[in-house]
Amino acid sequence: MSSLNKCLAIALVLSAATTLAQARDLTVVGFGGATQEAFDKAYFKPFAAQSGKPVVQDTYGGGLAKQKAMVESRNPTWDLVQMDQNEMELACEQGLLEDLDHKQLKNAPEVNPEAFSTCGVGAFVWSEVMTYDPKKFGADGPKSWADFWNVKKWPGKRGLRKQARMTLEIALMADGVVPTDVYKVLATKQGQDRAFAKLDEIKPYIQWWETGAQPLEWLAAGNVAVTAAYNGRIAIANQQGSNFPLIWQQQLYSMDYWTIIKNTPNKDQSYKLLDYILSSKAQAEFAHAIPYGIVNTKASAALDAKTVDALPNAPANMKDALLLDTPFWVNYEEDLMNRFTRWVAQ
């Protein structure tokens, strides 16, 4: 084969590969469960019906391994991806995500400016709160993280997420640290020791959960008496017949983000879906489907009082709330998670 023919053959292969990549359906990725069901209802199905193009869904448990492999191999199979804030910031620094182009989002002016980051825009505001089994304690259940530790007055197993982030903050607040001082204390060796010492007090009672569905399943089955859980999961369980209280005092809250994988061939379509997601109508539909805070200010202002009261970022629910400090965890997570893993195994 001549050099010219070889070049033509290579060009044809590359062209076919590019055409195949561009022909791939738009793939959106989330953490699954009730939240992704709400995404599907409010965003993905209506967008697919409007655009006439399918939206393929996938799920993952967080982390950057898949995104990194896709970008390094130059073969992205994901397009629009839900990420928590600290992983989004790390992925952005590592060049795994597209810089967000506001010009591609006609609904951007309606979005709270604080929801924008270099490589993402807020998907929703979520929180981790405390709840308990009302069949065990009635209306006189625990009302604070300090009460969470009181296994004499409120006996039974305690559910906590199996990770340092959020768990160490809860331990310090249970030990009397006010939310505004939590990260100042946790940044010190003495504060870290204090958090682990507090966890030592109830270690035999802790049942560690790793997915958002587990604590509510355990609570319904009577396997735990009191647990930390995501507010949206509690609300969905209550819609399905449970009666678990949401204890907003000292809630831990943060924002998840929508991101676009670097060099995806579906970048234009990703922006179209993202713009639909940010529209006031779609945002209101999402808030009604699951009570997580939305970022479109026009939609927020139009929500009914009952829906607003169930959102983490409702003014009444923000008293004594703790905003998760992403820069803190970017700096400290590796060391604290290593210590936490060793502590759990002891």
Buried (B, 14 or more C-beta within 10 A) or exposed (E): EEEEEEEEEEEEEEEEEEEEBEEBEBBBBBBBBBBBBBBBBBBBEBBBEEBEBEBBBBEBEEEBEBBBEBBEEEEBBBBBBBBBBBBBBBBBEEBBBBEBEEEBBEBBEBBBEEBBBEBBBBBBBBBBBBBBBBEBBEEEBBBBBBBBBBBEEBEBBBBBBBBBBBBBBBBBBBBEBEBEEBBEBBEEEEBBEBBBEBBEEBEEBBBBBEBBBBBBBBBBEEBBBBBBBBBBBBBBBBEEEBEBBBBBBBBBBBBBBBBBBBBBBBBEBBBBBBBBBBBBBBBBBBBBBBBBBBBBBBBBEBBEEEBBEBBBBBEEBBEBBBBBBBEBBBEBBEEBBEBBEEEBEE
